[in-house]
Amino acid sequence: MRRYAGCYRFGELKTYEDGTRSNFIFSDYEDARFAWRYPDLTEHVLYTSRVVEHTVRTEMADEARVLVMFQRAQQQLKEVVEMPDQDASRIIRSLKENGWQISGKLKKTSRCLRMTPWPGASSERSDRHLRRNSE
C-alpha cells in the first residue's frame, strides 16, 4: 500500500457496471494490475490445509466416536424396550441434555419411562432406586 499511497483518494460516489457503488478512486491501475490478477495466496492455502487437516484428523474422529456411542446406546435401549429409532434417539438426547436425569416432560411423553421397574413399586421409590443404582 505504501507504493500506491499517492495513487488513491475518496471522491464522489459512483455506480459501476456491475452495480457496485464506491467513492474509491485509484489512478495507477496499470501498474497495480499484477497484484490483483495473480495474488500470492500461499499463506491462505497453507492455513486452509491446516484447518482441513485438523478437522479430518481430530474433529471428525471425535464426532465419529460420539455417533458410535449414540448408536450403541440406542441399540441397548431398544433391547430393553421395543420402540422406533426416532423415539430412542429422542430419549437419549433428552437424557443427555438433562444431565442424565429423566425430566417430567420426558416421563409424560414416553410411556416406557412411566412404568415402574417392578410390580407394586411407586414411581418415587423407583426413581430413588434408579438414582442410587446409577451412581
CNS distance restraints for C-alpha pairs under 8 A (distance, minus, plus):
assign (resid   1 and name CA) (resid   5 and name CA) 6.04 0.50 0.50
assign (resid   4 and name CA) (resid   8 and name CA) 7.06 0.50 0.50
assign (resid   4 and name CA) (resid  28 and name CA) 7.76 0.50 0.50
assign (resid   7 and name CA) (resid  26 and name CA) 5.63 0.50 0.50
assign (resid   7 and name CA) (resid  27 and name CA) 5.26 0.50 0.50
assign (resid   7 and name CA) (resid  28 and name CA) 6.05 0.50 0.50
assign (resid   8 and name CA) (resid  24 and name CA) 7.19 0.50 0.50
assign (resid   8 and name CA) (resid  25 and name CA) 5.47 0.50 0.50
assign (resid   8 and name CA) (resid  26 and name CA) 4.32 0.50 0.50
assign (resid   8 and name CA) (resid  27 and name CA) 6.31 0.50 0.50
assign (resid   9 and name CA) (resid  24 and name CA) 6.14 0.50 0.50
assign (resid   9 and name CA) (resid  25 and name CA) 5.30 0.50 0.50
assign (resid   9 and name CA) (resid  26 and name CA) 6.65 0.50 0.50
assign (resid  10 and name CA) (resid  23 and name CA) 5.33 0.50 0.50
assign (resid  10 and name CA) (resid  24 and name CA) 4.75 0.50 0.50
assign (resid  10 and name CA) (resid  25 and name CA) 5.74 0.50 0.50
assign (resid  11 and name CA) (resid  23 and name CA) 5.13 0.50 0.50
assign (resid  11 and name CA) (resid  24 and name CA) 6.47 0.50 0.50
assign (resid  11 and name CA) (resid  25 and name CA) 6.64 0.50 0.50
assign (resid  12 and name CA) (resid  23 and name CA) 5.34 0.50 0.50
assign (resid  13 and name CA) (resid  21 and name CA) 6.59 0.50 0.50
assign (resid  13 and name CA) (resid  22 and name CA) 5.39 0.50 0.50
assign (resid  13 and name CA) (resid  23 and name CA) 4.27 0.50 0.50
assign (resid  13 and name CA) (resid  24 and name CA) 7.95 0.50 0.50
assign (resid  14 and name CA) (resid  21 and name CA) 5.50 0.50 0.50
assign (resid  14 and name CA) (resid  22 and name CA) 5.52 0.50 0.50
assign (resid  14 and name CA) (resid  23 and name CA) 6.07 0.50 0.50
assign (resid  15 and name CA) (resid  19 and name CA) 5.87 0.50 0.50
assign (resid  15 and name CA) (resid  20 and name CA) 5.65 0.50 0.50
assign (resid  15 and name CA) (resid  21 and name CA) 4.34 0.50 0.50
assign (resid  15 and name CA) (resid  22 and name CA) 6.61 0.50 0.50
assign (resid  16 and name CA) (resid  20 and name CA) 5.37 0.50 0.50
assign (resid  16 and name CA) (resid  21 and name CA) 6.24 0.50 0.50
assign (resid  16 and name CA) (resid  22 and name CA) 7.88 0.50 0.50
assign (resid  28 and name CA) (resid  32 and name CA) 6.41 0.50 0.50
assign (resid  29 and name CA) (resid  33 and name CA) 5.58 0.50 0.50
assign (resid  32 and name CA) (resid  36 and name CA) 7.11 0.50 0.50
assign (resid  33 and name CA) (resid  37 and name CA) 5.99 0.50 0.50
assign (resid  34 and name CA) (resid  38 and name CA) 5.84 0.50 0.50
assign (resid  34 and name CA) (resid  39 and name CA) 7.64 0.50 0.50
assign (resid  35 and name CA) (resid  39 and name CA) 5.32 0.50 0.50
assign (resid  41 and name CA) (resid  45 and name CA) 6.16 0.50 0.50
assign (resid  42 and name CA) (resid  46 and name CA) 6.17 0.50 0.50
assign (resid  43 and name CA) (resid  47 and name CA) 6.11 0.50 0.50
assign (resid  44 and name CA) (resid  48 and name CA) 6.07 0.50 0.50
assign (resid  45 and name CA) (resid  49 and name CA) 6.06 0.50 0.50
assign (resid  46 and name CA) (resid  50 and name CA) 6.28 0.50 0.50
assign (resid  47 and name CA) (resid  51 and name CA) 6.29 0.50 0.50
assign (resid  48 and name CA) (resid  52 and name CA) 6.16 0.50 0.50
assign (resid  49 and name CA) (resid  53 and name CA) 6.00 0.50 0.50
assign (resid  50 and name CA) (resid  54 and name CA) 6.09 0.50 0.50
assign (resid  51 and name CA) (resid  55 and name CA) 6.11 0.50 0.50
assign (resid  52 and name CA) (resid  56 and name CA) 6.13 0.50 0.50
assign (resid  53 and name CA) (resid  57 and name CA) 5.95 0.50 0.50
assign (resid  54 and name CA) (resid  58 and name CA) 5.49 0.50 0.50
assign (resid  54 and name CA) (resid  59 and name CA) 6.84 0.50 0.50
assign (resid  55 and name CA) (resid  59 and name CA) 4.74 0.50 0.50
assign (resid  55 and name CA) (resid  60 and name CA) 5.94 0.50 0.50
assign (resid  56 and name CA) (resid  60 and name CA) 5.17 0.50 0.50
assign (resid  56 and name CA) (resid  61 and name CA) 6.93 0.50 0.50
assign (resid  57 and name CA) (resid  61 and name CA) 6.06 0.50 0.50
assign (resid  58 and name CA) (resid  62 and name CA) 6.12 0.50 0.50
assign (resid  59 and name CA) (resid  63 and name CA) 6.16 0.50 0.50
assign (resid  60 and name CA) (resid  64 and name CA) 6.02 0.50 0.50
assign (resid  61 and name CA) (resid  65 and name CA) 6.34 0.50 0.50
assign (resid  62 and name CA) (resid  66 and name CA) 6.34 0.50 0.50
assign (resid  63 and name CA) (resid  67 and name CA) 6.18 0.50 0.50
assign (resid  64 and name CA) (resid  68 and name CA) 6.20 0.50 0.50
assign (resid  65 and name CA) (resid  69 and name CA) 6.23 0.50 0.50
assign (resid  66 and name CA) (resid  70 and name CA) 6.08 0.50 0.50
assign (resid  67 and name CA) (resid  71 and name CA) 6.09 0.50 0.50
assign (resid  68 and name CA) (resid  72 and name CA) 6.21 0.50 0.50
assign (resid  69 and name CA) (resid  73 and name CA) 6.15 0.50 0.50
assign (resid  70 and name CA) (resid  74 and name CA) 6.12 0.50 0.50
assign (resid  70 and name CA) (resid  92 and name CA) 7.87 0.50 0.50
assign (resid  71 and name CA) (resid  75 and name CA) 6.18 0.50 0.50
assign (resid  72 and name CA) (resid  76 and name CA) 6.11 0.50 0.50
assign (resid  73 and name CA) (resid  77 and name CA) 6.06 0.50 0.50
assign (resid  73 and name CA) (resid  92 and name CA) 7.58 0.50 0.50
assign (resid  74 and name CA) (resid  78 and name CA) 6.17 0.50 0.50
assign (resid  74 and name CA) (resid  85 and name CA) 7.37 0.50 0.50
assign (resid  74 and name CA) (resid  88 and name CA) 5.78 0.50 0.50
assign (resid  74 and name CA) (resid  89 and name CA) 6.50 0.50 0.50
assign (resid  74 and name CA) (resid  92 and name CA) 7.30 0.50 0.50
assign (resid  75 and name CA) (resid  79 and name CA) 6.24 0.50 0.50
assign (resid  76 and name CA) (resid  80 and name CA) 6.74 0.50 0.50
assign (resid  77 and name CA) (resid  81 and name CA) 6.25 0.50 0.50
assign (resid  77 and name CA) (resid  88 and name CA) 6.85 0.50 0.50
assign (resid  78 and name CA) (resid  82 and name CA) 5.31 0.50 0.50
assign (resid  78 and name CA) (resid  83 and name CA) 6.27 0.50 0.50
assign (resid  78 and name CA) (resid  88 and name CA) 7.03 0.50 0.50
assign (resid  81 and name CA) (resid 112 and name CA) 7.22 0.50 0.50
assign (resid  83 and name CA) (resid  87 and name CA) 6.40 0.50 0.50
assign (resid  83 and name CA) (resid  88 and name CA) 6.67 0.50 0.50
assign (resid  84 and name CA) (resid  88 and name CA) 6.51 0.50 0.50
assign (resid  85 and name CA) (resid  89 and name CA) 6.07 0.50 0.50
assign (resid  86 and name CA) (resid  90 and name CA) 6.22 0.50 0.50
assign (resid  87 and name CA) (resid  91 and name CA) 6.21 0.50 0.50
assign (resid  88 and name CA) (resid  92 and name CA) 6.24 0.50 0.50
assign (resid  89 and name CA) (resid  93 and name CA) 6.09 0.50 0.50
assign (resid  90 and name CA) (resid  94 and name CA) 6.05 0.50 0.50
assign (resid  91 and name CA) (resid  95 and name CA) 6.13 0.50 0.50
assign (resid  91 and name CA) (resid 106 and name CA) 7.23 0.50 0.50
assign (resid  91 and name CA) (resid 110 and name CA) 7.99 0.50 0.50
assign (resid  92 and name CA) (resid  96 and name CA) 6.15 0.50 0.50
assign (resid  93 and name CA) (resid  97 and name CA) 6.11 0.50 0.50
assign (resid  94 and name CA) (resid  98 and name CA) 6.16 0.50 0.50
assign (resid  94 and name CA) (resid 102 and name CA) 7.76 0.50 0.50
assign (resid  94 and name CA) (resid 103 and name CA) 7.84 0.50 0.50
assign (resid  94 and name CA) (resid 106 and name CA) 7.29 0.50 0.50
assign (resid  95 and name CA) (resid  99 and name CA) 6.33 0.50 0.50
assign (resid  95 and name CA) (resid 100 and name CA) 4.45 0.50 0.50
assign (resid  95 and name CA) (resid 101 and name CA) 5.65 0.50 0.50
assign (resid  95 and name CA) (resid 102 and name CA) 5.97 0.50 0.50
assign (resid  95 and name CA) (resid 103 and name CA) 7.67 0.50 0.50
assign (resid  96 and name CA) (resid 100 and name CA) 5.13 0.50 0.50
assign (resid  96 and name CA) (resid 101 and name CA) 7.89 0.50 0.50
assign (resid  98 and name CA) (resid 102 and name CA) 7.22 0.50 0.50
assign (resid  98 and name CA) (resid 103 and name CA) 7.03 0.50 0.50
assign (resid 102 and name CA) (resid 106 and name CA) 6.37 0.50 0.50
assign (resid 102 and name CA) (resid 107 and name CA) 6.75 0.50 0.50
assign (resid 103 and name CA) (resid 107 and name CA) 6.31 0.50 0.50
assign (resid 104 and name CA) (resid 108 and name CA) 6.22 0.50 0.50
assign (resid 105 and name CA) (resid 109 and name CA) 6.25 0.50 0.50
assign (resid 106 and name CA) (resid 110 and name CA) 5.82 0.50 0.50
assign (resid 106 and name CA) (resid 113 and name CA) 7.72 0.50 0.50
assign (resid 107 and name CA) (resid 111 and name CA) 6.96 0.50 0.50
assign (resid 107 and name CA) (resid 113 and name CA) 5.41 0.50 0.50
assign (resid 107 and name CA) (resid 114 and name CA) 5.52 0.50 0.50
assign (resid 108 and name CA) (resid 114 and name CA) 7.15 0.50 0.50
assign (resid 110 and name CA) (resid 114 and name CA) 6.91 0.50 0.50
assign (resid 111 and name CA) (resid 115 and name CA) 6.87 0.50 0.50
assign (resid 114 and name CA) (resid 123 and name CA) 7.64 0.50 0.50
assign (resid 115 and name CA) (resid 123 and name CA) 7.81 0.50 0.50
assign (resid 116 and name CA) (resid 120 and name CA) 7.94 0.50 0.50
assign (resid 116 and name CA) (resid 121 and name CA) 6.16 0.50 0.50
assign (resid 116 and name CA) (resid 122 and name CA) 6.82 0.50 0.50
assign (resid 116 and name CA) (resid 123 and name CA) 5.93 0.50 0.50
assign (resid 116 and name CA) (resid 126 and name CA) 6.16 0.50 0.50
assign (resid 117 and name CA) (resid 121 and name CA) 7.26 0.50 0.50
assign (resid 117 and name CA) (resid 126 and name CA) 6.55 0.50 0.50
assign (resid 121 and name CA) (resid 125 and name CA) 6.53 0.50 0.50
assign (resid 121 and name CA) (resid 126 and name CA) 6.37 0.50 0.50
assign (resid 122 and name CA) (resid 126 and name CA) 6.01 0.50 0.50
assign (resid 123 and name CA) (resid 127 and name CA) 6.15 0.50 0.50
assign (resid 124 and name CA) (resid 128 and name CA) 6.36 0.50 0.50
assign (resid 125 and name CA) (resid 129 and name CA) 6.18 0.50 0.50
assign (resid 126 and name CA) (resid 130 and name CA) 6.10 0.50 0.50
assign (resid 127 and name CA) (resid 131 and name CA) 6.11 0.50 0.50
assign (resid 128 and name CA) (resid 132 and name CA) 6.05 0.50 0.50
assign (resid 129 and name CA) (resid 133 and name CA) 6.11 0.50 0.50
assign (resid 130 and name CA) (resid 134 and name CA) 6.04 0.50 0.50
assign (resid 131 and name CA) (resid 135 and name CA) 6.43 0.50 0.50
